[in-house]
Amino acid sequence: MQRFLGPIVCLILLAAIVPPAPVLAQSDDGISIMRPEPFGRAPAYRSPPELNRMQPTPRIPQPTPQRTAPPPPIYVPETGRLLPSQRTLSPSGPNGIETGQDRAMRCAHQLGVSGADAGNPSAYLGNCVTQ
């Protein structure tokens, strides 16, 4: 404990004896960088008049969603049955088409609905997604 007390006391005494030097901001002419403006207050900013006018918002025509027929039924070779495909509930592609993610979600839902009739779940899901 006394080993650590000596350096700590020396640091405290050194800090009390040596006053800290003032820290000045650096500038080219040795004057503080926080000097006042040469003309008093800075002039107020005025935006150009063409920016003050209201611009009309362009109307963008919304594409009409194209509903496609559901994909054909899926043949399950293990059971020899055709399982019906369901429609995509919310197609998220452009113009309302089914994307790959939509297809994967629809196939996973169909697998849950079909249950044991689907046979091997991995094979069913792979066939459904790649059709």
The first five atom37 places (N, CA, C, CB, O) and aatype in JSON, in Angstrom:
{
  "aatype": [12, 5, 1, 13, 10, 7, 14, 9, 19, 4, 10, 9, 10, 10, 0, 0, 9, 19, 14, 14, 0, 14, 19, 10, 0, 5, 15, 3, 3, 7, 9, 15, 9, 12, 1, 14, 6, 14, 13, 7, 1, 0, 14, 0, 18, 1, 15, 14, 14, 6, 10, 2, 1, 12, 5, 14, 16, 14, 1, 9, 14, 5, 14, 16, 14, 5, 1, 16, 0, 14, 14, 14, 14, 9, 18, 19, 14, 6, 16, 7, 1, 10, 10, 14, 15, 5, 1, 16, 10, 15, 14, 15, 7, 14, 2, 7, 9, 6, 16, 7, 5, 3, 1, 0, 12, 1, 4, 0, 8, 5, 10, 7, 19, 15, 7, 0, 3, 0, 7, 2, 14, 15, 0, 18, 10, 7, 2, 4, 19, 16, 5],
  "atom_mask": [
    [1, 1, 1, 1, 1],
    [1, 1, 1, 1, 1],
    [1, 1, 1, 1, 1],
    [1, 1, 1, 1, 1],
    [1, 1, 1, 1, 1],
    [1, 1, 1, 0, 1],
    [1, 1, 1, 1, 1],
    [1, 1, 1, 1, 1],
    [1, 1, 1, 1, 1],
    [1, 1, 1, 1, 1],
    [1, 1, 1, 1, 1],
    [1, 1, 1, 1, 1],
    [1, 1, 1, 1, 1],
    [1, 1, 1, 1, 1],
    [1, 1, 1, 1, 1],
    [1, 1, 1, 1, 1],
    [1, 1, 1, 1, 1],
    [1, 1, 1, 1, 1],
    [1, 1, 1, 1, 1],
    [1, 1, 1, 1, 1],
    [1, 1, 1, 1, 1],
    [1, 1, 1, 1, 1],
    [1, 1, 1, 1, 1],
    [1, 1, 1, 1, 1],
    [1, 1, 1, 1, 1],
    [1, 1, 1, 1, 1],
    [1, 1, 1, 1, 1],
    [1, 1, 1, 1, 1],
    [1, 1, 1, 1, 1],
    [1, 1, 1, 0, 1],
    [1, 1, 1, 1, 1],
    [1, 1, 1, 1, 1],
    [1, 1, 1, 1, 1],
    [1, 1, 1, 1, 1],
    [1, 1, 1, 1, 1],
    [1, 1, 1, 1, 1],
    [1, 1, 1, 1, 1],
    [1, 1, 1, 1, 1],
    [1, 1, 1, 1, 1],
    [1, 1, 1, 0, 1],
    [1, 1, 1, 1, 1],
    [1, 1, 1, 1, 1],
    [1, 1, 1, 1, 1],
    [1, 1, 1, 1, 1],
    [1, 1, 1, 1, 1],
    [1, 1, 1, 1, 1],
    [1, 1, 1, 1, 1],
    [1, 1, 1, 1, 1],
    [1, 1, 1, 1, 1],
    [1, 1, 1, 1, 1],
    [1, 1, 1, 1, 1],
    [1, 1, 1, 1, 1],
    [1, 1, 1, 1, 1],
    [1, 1, 1, 1, 1],
    [1, 1, 1, 1, 1],
    [1, 1, 1, 1, 1],
    [1, 1, 1, 1, 1],
    [1, 1, 1, 1, 1],
    [1, 1, 1, 1, 1],
    [1, 1, 1, 1, 1],
    [1, 1, 1, 1, 1],
    [1, 1, 1, 1, 1],
    [1, 1, 1, 1, 1],
    [1, 1, 1, 1, 1],
    [1, 1, 1, 1, 1],
    [1, 1, 1, 1, 1],
    [1, 1, 1, 1, 1],
    [1, 1, 1, 1, 1],
    [1, 1, 1, 1, 1],
    [1, 1, 1, 1, 1],
    [1, 1, 1, 1, 1],
    [1, 1, 1, 1, 1],
    [1, 1, 1, 1, 1],
    [1, 1, 1, 1, 1],
    [1, 1, 1, 1, 1],
    [1, 1, 1, 1, 1],
    [1, 1, 1, 1, 1],
    [1, 1, 1, 1, 1],
    [1, 1, 1, 1, 1],
    [1, 1, 1, 0, 1],
    [1, 1, 1, 1, 1],
    [1, 1, 1, 1, 1],
    [1, 1, 1, 1, 1],
    [1, 1, 1, 1, 1],
    [1, 1, 1, 1, 1],
    [1, 1, 1, 1, 1],
    [1, 1, 1, 1, 1],
    [1, 1, 1, 1, 1],
    [1, 1, 1, 1, 1],
    [1, 1, 1, 1, 1],
    [1, 1, 1, 1, 1],
    [1, 1, 1, 1, 1],
    [1, 1, 1, 0, 1],
    [1, 1, 1, 1, 1],
    [1, 1, 1, 1, 1],
    [1, 1, 1, 0, 1],
    [1, 1, 1, 1, 1],
    [1, 1, 1, 1, 1],
    [1, 1, 1, 1, 1],
    [1, 1, 1, 0, 1],
    [1, 1, 1, 1, 1],
    [1, 1, 1, 1, 1],
    [1, 1, 1, 1, 1],
    [1, 1, 1, 1, 1],
    [1, 1, 1, 1, 1],
    [1, 1, 1, 1, 1],
    [1, 1, 1, 1, 1],
    [1, 1, 1, 1, 1],
    [1, 1, 1, 1, 1],
    [1, 1, 1, 1, 1],
    [1, 1, 1, 1, 1],
    [1, 1, 1, 0, 1],
    [1, 1, 1, 1, 1],
    [1, 1, 1, 1, 1],
    [1, 1, 1, 0, 1],
    [1, 1, 1, 1, 1],
    [1, 1, 1, 1, 1],
    [1, 1, 1, 1, 1],
    [1, 1, 1, 0, 1],
    [1, 1, 1, 1, 1],
    [1, 1, 1, 1, 1],
    [1, 1, 1, 1, 1],
    [1, 1, 1, 1, 1],
    [1, 1, 1, 1, 1],
    [1, 1, 1, 1, 1],
    [1, 1, 1, 0, 1],
    [1, 1, 1, 1, 1],
    [1, 1, 1, 1, 1],
    [1, 1, 1, 1, 1],
    [1, 1, 1, 1, 1],
    [1, 1, 1, 1, 1]
  ],
  "atom_positions": [
    [[0.83, -1.19, 0.0], [0.0, 0.0, 0.0], [0.87, 1.25, 0.0], [-0.94, 0.0, 1.21], [0.56, 2.23, -0.68]],
    [[1.98, 1.22, 0.76], [2.84, 2.39, 0.84], [3.62, 2.58, -0.46], [3.8, 2.27, 2.02], [4.06, 3.69, -0.77]],
    [[3.8, 1.5, -1.21], [4.48, 1.64, -2.49], [3.7, 2.54, -3.44], [4.7, 0.27, -3.12], [4.3, 3.3, -4.21]],
    [[2.38, 2.46, -3.4], [1.56, 3.26, -4.29], [1.28, 4.66, -3.75], [0.25, 2.55, -4.55], [0.95, 5.56, -4.51]],
    [[1.41, 4.84, -2.47], [1.11, 6.13, -1.85], [2.15, 7.18, -2.22], [1.03, 5.99, -0.33], [1.79, 8.34, -2.39]],
    [[3.43, 6.81, -2.35], [4.49, 7.76, -2.67], [4.28, 8.44, -4.02], [0.0, 0.0, 0.0], [4.3, 9.67, -4.07]],
    [[4.08, 7.71, -5.12], [3.88, 8.36, -6.42], [2.6, 9.21, -6.46], [3.82, 7.32, -7.52], [2.57, 10.25, -7.13]],
    [[1.59, 8.78, -5.77], [0.33, 9.55, -5.77], [0.54, 10.89, -5.07], [-0.81, 8.75, -5.09], [0.06, 11.91, -5.55]],
    [[1.23, 10.89, -3.94], [1.5, 12.13, -3.23], [2.37, 13.04, -4.08], [2.19, 11.85, -1.87], [2.16, 14.26, -4.1]],
    [[3.35, 12.49, -4.79], [4.21, 13.31, -5.65], [3.41, 13.96, -6.76], [5.34, 12.46, -6.25], [3.63, 15.13, -7.08]],
    [[2.48, 13.24, -7.35], [1.66, 13.8, -8.42], [0.75, 14.92, -7.91], [0.82, 12.71, -9.07], [0.55, 15.93, -8.59]],
    [[0.21, 14.73, -6.72], [-0.65, 15.77, -6.14], [0.15, 17.02, -5.84], [-1.34, 15.25, -4.86], [-0.31, 18.13, -6.13]],
    [[1.35, 16.88, -5.27], [2.19, 18.04, -4.97], [2.64, 18.73, -6.25], [3.4, 17.62, -4.13], [2.68, 19.96, -6.31]],
    [[2.99, 17.97, -7.26], [3.43, 18.54, -8.52], [2.29, 19.33, -9.18], [3.93, 17.43, -9.46], [2.52, 20.4, -9.74]],
    [[1.07, 18.81, -9.1], [-0.06, 19.51, -9.69], [-0.38, 20.79, -8.92], [-1.29, 18.59, -9.72], [-0.84, 21.76, -9.51]],
    [[-0.13, 20.81, -7.61], [-0.41, 22.0, -6.81], [0.67, 23.06, -7.01], [-0.52, 21.63, -5.33], [0.37, 24.25, -6.93]],
    [[1.91, 22.67, -7.27], [3.0, 23.64, -7.39], [3.05, 24.24, -8.8], [4.34, 22.96, -7.06], [3.18, 25.45, -8.93]],
    [[2.93, 23.42, -9.84], [3.06, 23.9, -11.21], [1.68, 24.31, -11.71], [3.7, 22.82, -12.13], [0.81, 23.46, -11.87]],
    [[1.48, 25.59, -11.97], [0.16, 26.01, -12.47], [0.0, 25.58, -13.92], [-0.02, 27.54, -12.33], [0.98, 25.57, -14.67]],
    [[-1.19, 25.24, -14.32], [-1.4, 24.84, -15.71], [-1.23, 26.03, -16.64], [-2.8, 24.22, -15.9], [-1.63, 27.15, -16.31]],
    [[-0.63, 25.8, -17.8], [-0.42, 26.86, -18.78], [-1.73, 27.13, -19.51], [0.71, 26.48, -19.79], [-2.49, 26.2, -19.78]],
    [[-1.99, 28.39, -19.84], [-3.23, 28.68, -20.58], [-3.16, 28.09, -21.98], [-3.48, 30.2, -20.65], [-2.11, 28.09, -22.63]],
    [[-4.26, 27.59, -22.42], [-4.34, 26.99, -23.74], [-5.0, 28.0, -24.66], [-5.14, 25.64, -23.72], [-6.1, 28.47, -24.39]],
    [[-4.3, 28.34, -25.76], [-4.82, 29.31, -26.71], [-5.18, 28.62, -28.01], [-3.81, 30.44, -26.95], [-4.55, 27.64, -28.4]],
    [[-6.19, 29.14, -28.67], [-6.57, 28.61, -29.98], [-5.52, 29.0, -31.0], [-7.97, 29.12, -30.41], [-4.93, 30.07, -30.91]],
    [[-5.29, 28.14, -31.95], [-4.29, 28.43, -32.97], [-4.9, 29.27, -34.08], [-3.69, 27.13, -33.52], [-6.02, 29.0, -34.52]],
    [[-4.19, 30.26, -34.53], [-4.61, 31.06, -35.67], [-3.35, 31.61, -36.33], [-5.58, 32.21, -35.25], [-2.25, 31.51, -35.78]],
    [[-3.52, 32.18, -37.51], [-2.37, 32.67, -38.26], [-1.73, 33.89, -37.61], [-2.78, 33.0, -39.68], [-0.5, 33.99, -37.57]],
    [[-2.52, 34.81, -37.11], [-1.98, 36.06, -36.58], [-1.86, 36.08, -35.06], [-2.83, 37.21, -37.03], [-1.55, 37.12, -34.48]],
    [[-2.1, 34.95, -34.41], [-1.97, 34.89, -32.96], [-3.17, 35.43, -32.22], [0.0, 0.0, 0.0], [-3.16, 35.47, -30.99]],
    [[-4.21, 35.84, -32.93], [-5.42, 36.35, -32.3], [-6.42, 35.19, -32.21], [-6.03, 37.57, -33.1], [-6.37, 34.26, -33.01]],
    [[-7.28, 35.25, -31.26], [-8.26, 34.2, -31.07], [-9.14, 34.05, -32.31], [-9.12, 34.48, -29.84], [-9.45, 35.04, -32.98]],
    [[-9.53, 32.84, -32.61], [-10.38, 32.61, -33.77], [-11.83, 33.04, -33.52], [-10.34, 31.15, -34.17], [-12.64, 33.06, -34.45]],
    [[-12.15, 33.37, -32.29], [-13.51, 33.77, -31.94], [-13.65, 35.29, -31.93], [-13.91, 33.19, -30.58], [-14.24, 35.86, -31.01]],
    [[-13.11, 35.95, -32.93], [-13.2, 37.4, -32.98], [-14.55, 37.8, -33.6], [-12.02, 38.01, -33.8], [-15.14, 37.02, -34.34]],
    [[-15.04, 38.99, -33.31], [-16.34, 39.41, -33.84], [-16.27, 39.67, -35.34], [-16.82, 40.67, -33.12], [-15.19, 39.85, -35.91]],
    [[-17.43, 39.68, -35.96], [-17.52, 39.98, -37.39], [-17.04, 41.41, -37.65], [-18.97, 39.78, -37.91], [-17.28, 42.28, -36.82]],
    [[-16.37, 41.68, -38.79], [-15.86, 43.02, -39.04], [-16.97, 44.05, -39.24], [-14.96, 43.0, -40.25], [-16.74, 45.23, -38.98]],
    [[-18.15, 43.65, -39.69], [-19.23, 44.62, -39.94], [-20.35, 44.52, -38.91], [-19.79, 44.42, -41.33], [-21.47, 44.93, -39.2]],
    [[-20.08, 43.99, -37.76], [-21.13, 43.82, -36.75], [-21.77, 42.45, -36.92], [0.0, 0.0, 0.0], [-21.07, 41.44, -36.93]],
    [[-23.07, 42.41, -37.05], [-23.78, 41.14, -37.2], [-23.64, 40.63, -38.63], [-25.27, 41.29, -36.84], [-23.5, 41.4, -39.57]],
    [[-23.67, 39.33, -38.77], [-23.62, 38.72, -40.09], [-24.94, 38.98, -40.8], [-23.34, 37.18, -40.0], [-25.98, 38.99, -40.15]],
    [[-24.92, 39.21, -42.12], [-26.17, 39.48, -42.83], [-27.08, 38.25, -42.81], [-25.89, 39.92, -44.27], [-26.62, 37.11, -42.86]],
    [[-28.37, 38.52, -42.75], [-29.35, 37.44, -42.73], [-29.39, 36.77, -44.1], [-30.75, 37.96, -42.33], [-29.28, 37.44, -45.13]],
    [[-29.55, 35.46, -44.11], [-29.59, 34.72, -45.37], [-30.97, 34.87, -45.99], [-29.24, 33.22, -45.16], [-31.98, 34.73, -45.31]],
    [[-31.0, 35.15, -47.28], [-32.26, 35.22, -48.02], [-32.2, 34.18, -49.12], [-32.51, 36.67, -48.6], [-31.26, 34.14, -49.92]],
    [[-33.2, 33.34, -49.15], [-33.22, 32.31, -50.18], [-33.64, 32.91, -51.51], [-34.18, 31.16, -49.78], [-34.34, 33.92, -51.54]],
    [[-33.21, 32.33, -52.61], [-33.57, 32.84, -53.92], [-35.1, 32.81, -54.11], [-32.87, 32.03, -55.03], [-35.75, 31.9, -53.61]],
    [[-35.67, 33.79, -54.84], [-37.13, 33.84, -54.97], [-37.72, 32.63, -55.67], [-37.54, 35.08, -55.7], [-38.86, 32.26, -55.39]],
    [[-36.98, 31.98, -56.59], [-37.56, 30.83, -57.28], [-37.75, 29.64, -56.36], [-36.69, 30.44, -58.46], [-38.51, 28.73, -56.69]],
    [[-37.06, 29.62, -55.21], [-37.24, 28.53, -54.26], [-38.46, 28.74, -53.38], [-36.01, 28.37, -53.4], [-38.96, 27.8, -52.76]],
    [[-38.96, 29.98, -53.3], [-40.1, 30.26, -52.43], [-41.42, 29.87, -53.06], [-40.12, 31.73, -52.08], [-42.42, 29.74, -52.35]],
    [[-41.45, 29.68, -54.38], [-42.7, 29.3, -55.03], [-43.01, 27.84, -54.74], [-42.61, 29.54, -56.55], [-42.11, 27.01, -54.63]],
    [[-44.28, 27.53, -54.62], [-44.7, 26.15, -54.41], [-44.64, 25.41, -55.73], [-46.14, 26.09, -53.81], [-45.18, 25.86, -56.74]],
    [[-43.98, 24.29, -55.72], [-43.88, 23.47, -56.91], [-44.99, 22.42, -56.87], [-42.49, 22.8, -57.02], [-45.19, 21.79, -55.83]],
    [[-45.72, 22.22, -57.97], [-46.76, 21.19, -57.95], [-46.13, 19.79, -57.89], [-47.68, 21.31, -59.2], [-45.09, 19.53, -58.51]],
    [[-46.76, 18.94, -57.16], [-46.29, 17.57, -57.05], [-46.74, 16.8, -58.28], [-46.8, 16.9, -55.75], [-47.93, 16.76, -58.58]],
    [[-45.81, 16.17, -59.0], [-46.22, 15.44, -60.2], [-47.03, 14.21, -59.82], [-44.99, 15.04, -61.04], [-46.73, 13.53, -58.84]],
    [[-48.06, 13.94, -60.59], [-48.89, 12.76, -60.38], [-48.25, 11.57, -61.09], [-50.35, 13.0, -60.9], [-47.98, 11.62, -62.29]],
    [[-48.02, 10.52, -60.35], [-47.43, 9.33, -60.91], [-48.54, 8.29, -61.05], [-46.25, 8.79, -60.03], [-49.19, 7.94, -60.07]],
    [[-48.75, 7.82, -62.27], [-49.83, 6.83, -62.42], [-49.47, 5.53, -61.73], [-50.13, 6.58, -63.91], [-48.36, 5.01, -61.87]],
    [[-50.42, 5.01, -60.98], [-50.21, 3.76, -60.27], [-50.52, 2.59, -61.21], [-51.09, 3.69, -58.99], [-51.57, 2.58, -61.85]],
    [[-49.62, 1.63, -61.29], [-49.9, 0.49, -62.16], [-51.02, -0.36, -61.58], [-48.63, -0.37, -62.36], [-51.13, -0.52, -60.36]],
    [[-51.83, -0.89, -62.44], [-52.91, -1.76, -61.99], [-52.34, -3.15, -61.76], [-54.08, -1.8, -63.02], [-51.64, -3.68, -62.62]],
    [[-52.64, -3.75, -60.62], [-52.09, -5.08, -60.36], [-52.68, -6.1, -61.34], [-52.37, -5.52, -58.91], [-53.88, -6.11, -61.6]],
    [[-51.81, -6.93, -61.85], [-52.24, -7.98, -62.77], [-52.36, -9.28, -61.98], [-51.25, -8.13, -63.97], [-51.36, -9.87, -61.58]],
    [[-53.57, -9.7, -61.78], [-53.8, -10.96, -61.06], [-53.61, -12.11, -62.05], [-55.22, -11.0, -60.41], [-54.26, -12.17, -63.09]],
    [[-52.73, -13.0, -61.68], [-52.49, -14.15, -62.55], [-53.23, -15.34, -61.98], [-50.98, -14.45, -62.68], [-53.58, -15.38, -60.8]],
    [[-53.46, -16.3, -62.82], [-54.1, -17.54, -62.38], [-53.14, -18.29, -61.46], [-54.51, -18.43, -63.6], [-51.92, -18.13, -61.58]],
    [[-53.67, -19.09, -60.56], [-52.75, -19.84, -59.68], [-51.93, -20.82, -60.5], [-53.54, -20.6, -58.58], [-52.37, -21.27, -61.56]],
    [[-50.74, -21.15, -60.02], [-49.9, -22.09, -60.75], [-50.58, -23.46, -60.85], [-48.53, -22.22, -60.06], [-51.52, -23.74, -60.1]],
    [[-50.12, -24.29, -61.76], [-50.75, -25.61, -61.91], [-50.55, -26.46, -60.66], [-50.18, -26.35, -63.14], [-49.66, -26.19, -59.86]],
    [[-51.37, -27.48, -60.49], [-51.2, -28.35, -59.32], [-49.85, -29.06, -59.34], [-52.33, -29.4, -59.26], [-49.23, -29.22, -60.39]],
    [[-49.42, -29.45, -58.18], [-48.1, -30.07, -58.03], [-48.28, -31.59, -57.91], [-47.34, -29.5, -56.78], [-49.04, -32.07, -57.07]],
    [[-47.57, -32.31, -58.74], [-47.62, -33.78, -58.71], [-46.65, -34.28, -57.66], [-47.27, -34.39, -60.1], [-45.48, -33.91, -57.65]],
    [[-47.14, -35.13, -56.76], [-46.3, -35.72, -55.72], [-46.04, -37.17, -56.11], [-46.97, -35.62, -54.3], [-46.96, -37.98, -56.03]],
    [[-44.8, -37.53, -56.52], [-44.55, -38.89, -56.99], [-44.69, -39.95, -55.91], [-43.18, -38.96, -57.57], [-45.01, -41.1, -56.22]],
    [[-44.46, -39.6, -54.64], [-44.54, -40.6, -53.56], [-45.96, -41.07, -53.34], [-43.98, -40.03, -52.26], [-46.2, -42.25, -53.09]],
    [[-46.91, -40.14, -53.44], [-48.3, -40.51, -53.21], [-49.07, -40.66, -54.51], [-48.98, -39.48, -52.33], [-50.15, -41.25, -54.51]],
    [[-48.56, -40.14, -55.62], [-49.23, -40.23, -56.9], [-50.42, -39.28, -57.01], [0.0, 0.0, 0.0], [-51.31, -39.5, -57.83]],
    [[-50.46, -38.24, -56.19], [-51.59, -37.32, -56.18], [-51.18, -35.98, -56.76], [-52.14, -37.15, -54.77], [-50.0, -35.62, -56.77]],
    [[-52.17, -35.25, -57.22], [-51.98, -33.85, -57.63], [-52.53, -32.98, -56.51], [-52.68, -33.53, -59.01], [-53.7, -33.07, -56.16]],
    [[-51.67, -32.13, -55.95], [-52.11, -31.22, -54.88], [-52.33, -29.84, -55.49], [-51.06, -31.16, -53.71], [-51.46, -29.34, -56.19]],
    [[-53.47, -29.23, -55.22], [-53.76, -27.92, -55.83], [-52.86, -26.83, -55.28], [-55.23, -27.55, -55.6], [-52.46, -26.85, -54.11]],
    [[-52.54, -25.88, -56.15], [-51.77, -24.71, -55.72], [-52.73, -23.61, -55.32], [-50.81, -24.21, -56.85], [-53.83, -23.5, -55.87]],
    [[-52.32, -22.82, -54.38], [-53.15, -21.72, -53.9], [-52.65, -20.41, -54.51], [-53.13, -21.64, -52.36], [-51.53, -20.33, -55.0]],
    [[-53.5, -19.42, -54.47], [-53.12, -18.09, -54.96], [-52.17, -17.43, -53.98], [-54.36, -17.21, -55.18], [-52.18, -17.72, -52.78]],
    [[-51.35, -16.54, -54.5], [-50.5, -15.72, -53.64], [-51.37, -14.66, -53.01], [-49.33, -15.08, -54.44], [-52.13, -13.97, -53.71]],
    [[-51.29, -14.5, -51.71], [-52.18, -13.57, -51.02], [-51.83, -12.12, -51.32], [-52.13, -13.8, -49.53], [-52.71, -11.31, -51.59]],
    [[-50.56, -11.79, -51.27], [-50.17, -10.4, -51.52], [-48.91, -10.39, -52.38], [-49.94, -9.63, -50.19], [-47.81, -10.34, -51.84]],
    [[-49.06, -10.43, -53.71], [-47.87, -10.39, -54.55], [-47.15, -9.06, -54.41], [-48.23, -10.65, -56.01], [-47.77, -8.0, -54.52]],
    [[-45.86, -9.12, -54.17], [-45.13, -7.89, -53.88], [-44.25, -7.43, -55.03], [-44.29, -8.07, -52.67], [-43.51, -6.46, -54.89]],
    [[-44.31, -8.1, -56.17], [-43.48, -7.72, -57.3], [-44.08, -6.54, -58.05], [0.0, 0.0, 0.0], [-45.18, -6.09, -57.71]],
    [[-43.37, -6.02, -59.05], [-43.92, -4.91, -59.83], [-45.16, -5.36, -60.59], [-42.86, -4.36, -60.82], [-45.22, -6.47, -61.12]],
    [[-46.14, -4.48, -60.63], [-47.43, -4.76, -61.27], [-48.14, -5.96, -60.66], [-47.24, -4.99, -62.75], [-48.95, -6.6, -61.33]],
    [[-47.86, -6.27, -59.41], [-48.59, -7.32, -58.7], [-48.22, -8.73, -59.11], [0.0, 0.0, 0.0], [-49.05, -9.63, -58.97]],
    [[-47.01, -8.96, -59.61], [-46.63, -10.32, -59.96], [-45.98, -11.0, -58.76], [-45.67, -10.33, -61.17], [-45.54, -10.34, -57.82]],
    [[-45.94, -12.32, -58.81], [-45.4, -13.1, -57.7], [-43.87, -13.14, -57.79], [-45.98, -14.54, -57.69], [-43.32, -13.5, -58.83]],
    [[-43.19, -12.78, -56.71], [-41.73, -12.83, -56.68], [-41.28, -14.18, -56.12], [-41.15, -11.66, -55.82], [-42.11, -14.99, -55.7]],
    [[-39.98, -14.41, -56.12], [-39.45, -15.65, -55.58], [-39.77, -15.82, -54.11], [0.0, 0.0, 0.0], [-40.05, -16.93, -53.66]],
    [[-39.73, -14.75, -53.37], [-40.06, -14.82, -51.95], [-41.54, -15.14, -51.76], [-39.7, -13.51, -51.24], [-41.91, -15.91, -50.87]],
    [[-42.38, -14.53, -52.6], [-43.81, -14.83, -52.52], [-44.05, -16.31, -52.81], [-44.61, -13.95, -53.51], [-44.85, -16.96, -52.14]],
    [[-43.35, -16.84, -53.82], [-43.52, -18.24, -54.2], [-43.08, -19.15, -53.05], [-42.73, -18.56, -55.47], [-43.78, -20.12, -52.74]],
    [[-41.95, -18.85, -52.43], [-41.46, -19.68, -51.33], [-42.44, -19.64, -50.16], [-40.06, -19.2, -50.87], [-42.67, -20.66, -49.51]],
    [[-43.01, -18.47, -49.88], [-43.96, -18.35, -48.78], [-45.24, -19.13, -49.1], [-44.29, -16.87, -48.5], [-45.8, -19.8, -48.23]],
    [[-45.7, -19.03, -50.36], [-46.91, -19.75, -50.76], [-46.68, -21.24, -50.67], [-47.34, -19.35, -52.19], [-47.55, -21.97, -50.2]],
    [[-45.52, -21.72, -51.13], [-45.23, -23.15, -51.1], [-45.11, -23.68, -49.67], [-43.94, -23.44, -51.86], [-45.57, -24.78, -49.38]],
    [[-44.51, -22.91, -48.79], [-44.41, -23.34, -47.39], [-45.8, -23.4, -46.76], [-43.5, -22.38, -46.59], [-46.07, -24.29, -45.95]],
    [[-46.67, -22.47, -47.12], [-48.04, -22.5, -46.6], [-48.78, -23.72, -47.15], [-48.79, -21.2, -46.97], [-49.48, -24.41, -46.42]],
    [[-48.63, -23.97, -48.46], [-49.28, -25.14, -49.07], [-48.79, -26.43, -48.43], [-49.02, -25.18, -50.58], [-49.57, -27.36, -48.24]],
    [[-47.5, -26.5, -48.1], [-46.96, -27.69, -47.46], [-47.64, -27.92, -46.11], [-45.43, -27.56, -47.28], [-47.96, -29.06, -45.76]],
    [[-47.86, -26.85, -45.37], [-48.55, -26.99, -44.09], [-50.0, -27.39, -44.25], [0.0, 0.0, 0.0], [-50.52, -28.15, -43.44]],
    [[-50.65, -26.89, -45.3], [-52.05, -27.23, -45.54], [-52.17, -28.68, -46.01], [-52.67, -26.28, -46.58], [-53.07, -29.4, -45.59]],
    [[-51.26, -29.11, -46.88], [-51.33, -30.46, -47.44], [-50.98, -31.53, -46.41], [-50.4, -30.58, -48.63], [-51.54, -32.62, -46.44]],
    [[-50.06, -31.22, -45.53], [-49.69, -32.17, -44.47], [-49.08, -33.42, -45.01], [0.0, 0.0, 0.0], [-48.11, -33.36, -45.77]],
    [[-49.63, -34.6, -44.62], [-49.06, -35.89, -44.99], [-49.25, -36.2, -46.46], [-49.67, -36.99, -44.14], [-48.53, -37.03, -47.01]],
    [[-50.22, -35.55, -47.12], [-50.44, -35.8, -48.55], [-49.26, -35.34, -49.39], [-51.7, -35.12, -49.01], [-49.1, -35.8, -50.53]],
    [[-48.44, -34.44, -48.86], [-47.32, -33.9, -49.62], [-46.16, -34.88, -49.7], [-46.84, -32.6, -49.02], [-45.24, -34.67, -50.5]],
    [[-46.17, -35.94, -48.9], [-45.06, -36.9, -48.91], [-43.84, -36.31, -48.23], [0.0, 0.0, 0.0], [-43.94, -35.8, -47.11]],
    [[-42.7, -36.37, -48.89], [-41.45, -35.84, -48.34], [-41.53, -34.31, -48.36], [-40.21, -36.35, -49.16], [-41.6, -33.72, -49.44]],
    [[-41.52, -33.65, -47.2], [-41.68, -32.19, -47.18], [-40.59, -31.45, -47.95], [-41.71, -31.69, -45.75], [-40.88, -30.47, -48.62]],
    [[-39.34, -31.91, -47.86], [-38.26, -31.21, -48.54], [-38.41, -31.31, -50.05], [-36.91, -31.77, -48.12], [-38.2, -30.33, -50.76]],
    [[-38.78, -32.49, -50.55], [-38.96, -32.66, -51.98], [-40.15, -31.85, -52.48], [-39.15, -34.15, -52.32], [-40.1, -31.25, -53.55]],
    [[-41.23, -31.84, -51.69], [-42.42, -31.07, -52.09], [-42.08, -29.59, -52.18], [-43.58, -31.29, -51.09], [-42.44, -28.92, -53.16]],
    [[-41.4, -29.07, -51.17], [-41.07, -27.65, -51.14], [-40.13, -27.3, -52.3], [-40.43, -27.26, -49.79], [-40.3, -26.26, -52.94]],
    [[-39.16, -28.14, -52.56], [-38.25, -27.89, -53.68], [-38.97, -27.9, -55.01], [0.0, 0.0, 0.0], [-38.71, -27.04, -55.85]],
    [[-39.87, -28.88, -55.24], [-40.63, -28.93, -56.49], [-41.54, -27.74, -56.64], [-41.44, -30.2, -56.55], [-41.67, -27.19, -57.74]],
    [[-42.17, -27.33, -55.57], [-43.11, -26.22, -55.63], [-42.4, -24.91, -55.93], [-43.89, -26.09, -54.32], [-42.87, -24.13, -56.76]],
    [[-41.28, -24.66, -55.29], [-40.57, -23.4, -55.48], [-39.97, -23.31, -56.88], [-39.47, -23.24, -54.42], [-39.94, -22.22, -57.46]],
    [[-39.5, -24.42, -57.42], [-38.85, -24.36, -58.73], [-39.78, -24.53, -59.9], [-37.81, -25.4, -58.8], [-39.32, -24.48, -61.04]],
    [[-41.07, -24.72, -59.68], [-41.99, -24.88, -60.84], [-42.21, -23.59, -61.56], [-43.33, -25.43, -60.41], [-42.94, -23.55, -62.54]]
  ]
}
